[in-house]
Amino acid sequence: MQHGEPYSDRSLQQVVKQAAARASIRRPVTLHMLRHSYATHLLEADIDIRLI
C-alpha cells in the first residue's frame, strides 16, 4: 500500500480481528458490527438520527 491510498476492505477487517484478539474478545467482530454499535451510542447520546 502506498502512502495516502485507502485501506482495502480485507486489510480493515484484519485490523479489527487483530484488535479483538488482543482484547481477548472471543465472539466474532466485524466492521459492520462496529458501525452499528457506534450508531447506537450516537442515538443514546441524543444525536439526531438524520445526522447519523
Backbone as numpy.savetxt, mean C-alpha at the origin, in Angstrom:
# Nx Ny Nz CAx CAy CAz Cx Cy Cz
16.46 -0.47 -13.21 15.63 0.70 -13.21 16.51 1.94 -13.21
16.16 2.91 -14.01 16.88 4.17 -14.08 16.30 5.17 -13.10
17.10 6.09 -12.66 16.65 7.14 -11.75 15.50 7.92 -12.40
14.42 8.11 -11.65 13.29 8.87 -12.16 12.24 8.05 -12.87
12.50 6.76 -13.09 11.50 5.90 -13.74 10.51 5.40 -12.70
9.25 5.21 -13.11 8.26 4.69 -12.15 8.56 3.23 -11.78
8.16 2.87 -10.58 8.29 1.48 -10.15 7.32 0.61 -10.94
7.69 -0.63 -11.17 6.77 -1.57 -11.80 5.83 -2.12 -10.74
4.69 -2.65 -11.16 3.74 -3.27 -10.23 4.43 -4.38 -9.45
5.20 -5.16 -10.14 5.88 -6.30 -9.51 6.86 -5.85 -8.43
7.64 -4.81 -8.73 8.63 -4.37 -7.74 7.95 -3.77 -6.51
6.86 -3.06 -6.69 6.12 -2.52 -5.54 5.54 -3.64 -4.69
5.01 -4.67 -5.33 4.46 -5.79 -4.58 5.56 -6.49 -3.78
6.74 -6.60 -4.35 7.86 -7.21 -3.63 8.24 -6.38 -2.41
8.24 -5.06 -2.55 8.55 -4.18 -1.42 7.54 -4.39 -0.31
6.26 -4.47 -0.65 5.21 -4.68 0.35 5.38 -6.03 1.03
5.64 -7.07 0.26 5.82 -8.40 0.83 7.02 -8.45 1.78
8.11 -7.81 1.39 9.30 -7.78 2.23 9.04 -7.01 3.52
8.33 -5.89 3.43 8.01 -5.11 4.62 7.10 -5.90 5.56
6.14 -6.62 5.00 5.25 -7.45 5.81 6.05 -8.55 6.51
6.97 -9.15 5.81 7.80 -10.20 6.41 8.65 -9.64 7.55
9.25 -8.46 7.35 10.06 -7.84 8.40 9.21 -7.48 9.61
7.93 -7.18 9.38 7.02 -6.82 10.48 6.35 -8.05 11.08
6.75 -9.23 10.62 6.19 -10.51 11.09 4.69 -10.61 10.86
4.22 -10.03 9.76 2.82 -10.16 9.37 2.70 -11.43 8.55
1.92 -12.36 9.03 1.82 -13.66 8.38 0.69 -13.74 7.36
-0.28 -12.84 7.47 -1.38 -12.83 6.51 -0.91 -12.25 5.18
-1.55 -12.61 4.08 -1.20 -11.99 2.81 -1.46 -10.48 2.84
-0.55 -9.72 2.28 -0.69 -8.26 2.21 -0.47 -7.86 0.76
-1.40 -7.05 0.24 -1.28 -6.59 -1.14 -1.37 -5.07 -1.17
-0.95 -4.49 -2.28 -1.07 -3.05 -2.46 -2.53 -2.62 -2.41
-3.40 -3.44 -2.95 -4.82 -3.14 -2.96 -5.36 -3.05 -1.53
-4.92 -3.94 -0.67 -5.33 -3.92 0.73 -4.86 -2.63 1.40
-3.63 -2.22 1.11 -3.10 -1.00 1.70 -3.89 0.21 1.21
-4.25 0.22 -0.05 -5.03 1.31 -0.61 -6.37 1.46 0.12
-7.03 0.34 0.34 -8.32 0.38 1.01 -8.17 0.74 2.49
-7.14 0.26 3.12 -6.89 0.61 4.53 -6.67 2.10 4.68
-5.90 2.68 3.78 -5.62 4.11 3.82 -6.91 4.90 3.61
-7.73 4.47 2.66 -9.00 5.14 2.41 -9.91 5.05 3.64
-9.92 3.92 4.30 -10.73 3.75 5.50 -10.27 4.71 6.60
-8.97 4.84 6.79 -8.45 5.76 7.80 -8.82 7.21 7.45
-8.78 7.56 6.19 -9.18 8.91 5.79 -10.65 9.15 6.09
-11.49 8.16 5.79 -12.92 8.29 6.10 -13.15 8.45 7.59
-12.44 7.67 8.38 -12.57 7.75 9.84 -12.10 9.09 10.38
-11.23 9.77 9.61 -10.74 11.09 10.00 -11.62 12.20 9.44
-12.82 11.80 8.97 -13.81 12.75 8.45 -13.36 13.50 7.20
-12.53 12.88 6.39 -12.16 13.46 5.10 -13.31 13.22 4.12
-13.64 14.23 3.34 -14.75 14.15 2.39 -14.49 13.01 1.39
-15.49 12.14 1.24 -15.37 10.99 0.34 -15.03 11.42 -1.08
-15.46 12.60 -1.48 -15.16 13.07 -2.84 -13.68 13.37 -3.02
-12.98 13.62 -1.93 -11.54 13.87 -2.00 -10.76 12.56 -1.98
-11.35 11.55 -1.38 -10.68 10.26 -1.29 -10.77 9.58 -2.62
